[in-house]
C-alpha cells in the first residue's frame, strides 16, 4: 500500500487564511505563509493553497503570494483559484508552485484539463471537485466556491477529468465541510475503486479516527483538512503517530 498523505489546506481570501462551515461563515485565521511554514515543520506531507473567491470575483490568484510561499516552504504545495488558462498556470508554476488545482474553470471548459496535462504533464494537474449530495449516490458538482450548482455529476465528471489527463482528484463534500463529523467515505471509496489516479479527501475531519476511516473505509490516498490544524485541535505529529499506531502506512 502506498503511504498515505496528510495535507493541510489553507483557504485564502484577501491575502489571509480563512475558514468557514459548508463554504459559509468565513473567519480569518492567520498569515498563509507563516501557517504553511509551521505545518511543514510539523511534518505535513504537502500543502494546498486555494484562493477561494478568485473565480467568484473573476480575478487571478496572486503570483506574489506564491513566490513568498515558495521561499519559506520546503514541501510540495498546490495552488488553486481563478486559474482559467495555460498562462495562469505557467505563472504560478514559475513562481514556485508544485501543482495546479483547477475547479470551476475546468467545469466550464473541460478542454483546459487536456491542455494543461499535455502542456505541463498530468502530475502537475489536480482537478478539484466540490459536490453536494442530492440523494444516495447522486452528487451534483458546484462551481464558484460552492455557490452555483451545475448539471455535472460527481462520478462521471471525475471519470472525464481522469480521461482528460488529471493527475489527482481533490473531492470536497460540501455537506461535510467544516462539520467535523467525518469524511464522505462511501463516495470516496467509490471514487477510489473507479478511478486509477490518487483521490484526496476533503470535508469533514474532526477527529484522528476520521483520518483512519478515510484511509480504510474511504480508501483515499490523502486526507486534507483545515480548521483542525489551524486551531491546533489535532497537531500533525500526534495525528501521524496515531495513524502509524493503527497500522496505516504514513509518510
C-alpha positions in Angstrom: 0.0 0.0 0.0 1.3 3.4 -0.9 2.0 5.7 2.1 -1.0 8.0 2.8 -0.5 11.8 2.9 -1.7 14.4 5.4 -2.4 17.7 3.7 -3.3 20.9 5.5 -5.5 23.2 3.3 -5.2 27.0 3.5 -8.2 28.8 2.0 -7.1 32.3 1.2 -9.2 35.5 0.9 -7.6 39.0 0.6 -4.2 37.5 1.4 -5.3 35.9 4.7 -6.1 32.3 5.6 -9.8 31.9 6.3 -12.1 29.1 7.4 -15.8 28.5 7.1 -18.5 25.9 7.6 -20.2 24.4 4.5 -18.4 27.1 2.5 -20.1 29.9 4.6 -19.5 31.8 7.8 -15.9 32.7 6.9 -13.4 33.8 9.6 -9.8 34.9 9.3 -7.2 32.6 11.0 -3.8 34.0 10.0 -1.0 34.6 7.5 -0.8 31.7 5.0 3.0 31.8 4.7 3.5 31.6 8.4 0.9 28.8 8.8 2.3 26.9 5.8 5.8 27.0 7.2 4.6 25.8 10.6 2.8 22.8 9.0 5.9 22.0 7.0 7.9 21.9 10.2 5.3 19.7 11.9 5.5 17.1 9.3 2.8 17.8 6.8 3.4 15.9 3.5 2.0 18.6 1.2 0.1 21.9 1.4 -2.9 23.2 -0.7 -3.4 26.9 -1.0 -6.8 27.9 -2.5 -7.8 31.4 -3.3 -11.5 30.8 -2.5 -13.0 33.9 -4.0 -10.9 34.2 -7.2 -13.4 32.5 -9.5 -16.4 34.3 -8.0 -14.7 37.7 -8.1 -13.2 36.9 -11.6 -9.6 37.6 -10.7 -6.3 35.7 -10.7 -4.6 34.0 -7.8 -1.7 36.3 -6.6 1.6 35.2 -8.0 3.4 37.3 -5.4 2.0 35.3 -2.6 3.1 32.0 -4.3 6.6 33.4 -4.6 6.6 34.1 -0.8 5.3 30.7 0.0 8.0 29.0 -2.2 10.7 31.0 -0.4 9.5 29.8 3.1 8.3 26.3 2.5 10.3 23.1 1.7 7.5 20.6 0.9 5.3 20.3 -2.2 2.4 22.7 -2.5 -0.6 23.0 -4.8 -2.2 26.3 -5.7 -5.7 26.9 -7.0 -8.3 29.7 -7.6 -9.0 31.7 -10.7 -6.8 29.6 -13.0 -8.6 29.7 -16.4 -5.8 29.4 -19.0 -2.4 28.0 -19.5 -0.7 31.3 -18.9 -2.2 31.4 -15.4 -0.8 28.0 -14.5 2.5 28.8 -16.1 2.9 31.9 -14.0 2.1 30.0 -10.8 4.4 27.1 -11.5 7.2 29.5 -12.5 6.6 31.3 -9.1 7.3 28.0 -7.3 4.1 26.1 -7.0 4.5 22.3 -7.5 0.9 21.6 -8.8 -2.1 23.5 -10.1 -5.6 22.9 -8.9 -8.5 23.8 -11.3 -12.1 23.6 -10.4 -14.8 26.0 -11.8 -12.7 26.7 -14.9 -12.4 23.0 -15.7 -16.2 22.5 -15.3 -16.8 25.4 -17.7 -14.1 24.4 -20.1 -13.1 20.7 -19.8 -10.6 21.1 -22.6 -8.5 23.1 -20.1 -7.7 19.8 -18.3 -6.4 18.2 -21.5 -4.4 21.3 -22.5 -2.7 21.5 -19.0 -2.0 17.8 -18.9 -0.4 18.0 -22.4 1.5 21.2 -21.7 2.8 20.6 -18.2 2.2 16.9 -17.6 -0.5 15.1 -15.6 1.5 15.1 -12.4 1.1 18.9 -12.2 -2.7 18.9 -12.7 -5.2 18.4 -9.8 -8.9 18.6 -10.6 -10.8 19.8 -7.5 -14.5 18.8 -7.4 -16.9 20.5 -4.9 -20.0 18.4 -4.8 -23.3 18.3 -2.9 -25.2 15.1 -2.2 -28.7 15.1 -3.7 -29.7 11.5 -2.9 -27.9 8.3 -2.4 -25.1 8.1 -4.9 -26.2 11.2 -6.8 -23.9 14.2 -6.2 -24.2 17.4 -8.1 -21.0 19.3 -8.9 -20.9 23.0 -8.0 -18.7 26.0 -9.1 -17.7 29.4 -7.7 -16.8 28.2 -4.3 -20.0 26.1 -4.0 -22.3 28.9 -4.9 -23.6 27.6 -8.3 -24.9 24.0 -8.9 -24.2 22.6 -12.3 -25.6 19.7 -14.5 -22.4 17.7 -13.9 -22.4 14.7 -11.6 -19.5 13.7 -9.3 -18.6 10.2 -10.6 -19.0 10.9 -14.3 -17.1 14.2 -14.0 -14.3 12.5 -12.1 -14.1 9.9 -14.9 -13.9 12.6 -17.6 -11.2 14.5 -15.6 -9.0 11.4 -15.4 -9.6 10.6 -19.1 -8.5 14.2 -20.0 -5.3 13.8 -18.1 -5.8 14.9 -14.5 -3.1 13.5 -12.2 -5.2 13.7 -9.0 -8.8 14.4 -7.9 -9.4 16.6 -4.8 -13.0 15.8 -3.8 -14.7 18.1 -1.2 -18.1 17.1 0.1 -19.9 20.4 0.7 -22.3 18.6 3.1 -19.4 17.5 5.3 -17.2 20.7 5.0 -16.4 22.2 8.4 -18.9 20.0 10.2 -16.2 17.7 11.7 -18.3 14.5 11.7 -16.1 12.5 9.3 -15.5 12.4 5.6 -17.9 11.2 2.8 -16.4 7.7 2.9 -18.9 5.9 0.7 -18.5 8.4 -2.1 -14.7 8.4 -1.6 -14.5 4.6 -1.7 -16.4 4.5 -5.0 -14.2 7.2 -6.5 -11.1 5.3 -5.4 -12.5 2.0 -6.8 -13.5 3.5 -10.1 -10.5 5.9 -10.8 -6.9 5.0 -11.3 -5.4 8.2 -10.0 -5.0 9.4 -6.4 -8.1 10.7 -4.6 -7.6 13.5 -2.0 -10.4 13.6 0.6 -11.7 16.9 1.8 -14.5 17.9 4.1 -15.4 16.5 7.5 -12.2 16.0 9.5 -12.8 16.5 13.2 -11.0 13.7 15.0 -8.0 11.4 14.5 -10.4 8.5 13.9 -11.8 10.3 10.9 -8.4 10.0 9.1 -8.2 6.3 10.0 -11.7 5.8 8.5 -11.0 7.9 5.3 -7.9 5.8 4.6 -9.5 2.4 5.4 -13.3 2.8 4.6 -12.9 5.7 2.2 -9.8 4.2 0.5 -8.5 7.8 0.0 -4.8 8.4 -0.9 -4.6 11.6 1.1 -6.6 13.3 3.8 -7.0 17.1 3.6 -8.2 19.3 6.4 -8.1 22.9 7.5 -9.6 24.1 10.8 -8.4 21.2 12.9 -4.8 22.2 12.0 -5.4 26.0 12.0 -6.8 25.9 15.6 -4.3 23.2 16.7 -7.2 20.8 17.6 -5.1 17.9 16.2 -1.4 18.5 15.9 0.1 16.9 12.8 2.8 14.9 14.7 0.1 13.5 17.1 -2.1 12.5 14.1 0.7 10.8 12.3 1.8 8.9 15.4 -1.9 7.7 15.9 -2.2 6.5 12.3 1.1 4.6 12.4 -0.1 3.0 15.7 -3.3 2.0 13.8 -1.2 0.2 11.2 -1.7 2.8 8.4 1.3 3.4 6.2 2.0 7.1 6.5 4.8 9.3 5.1 
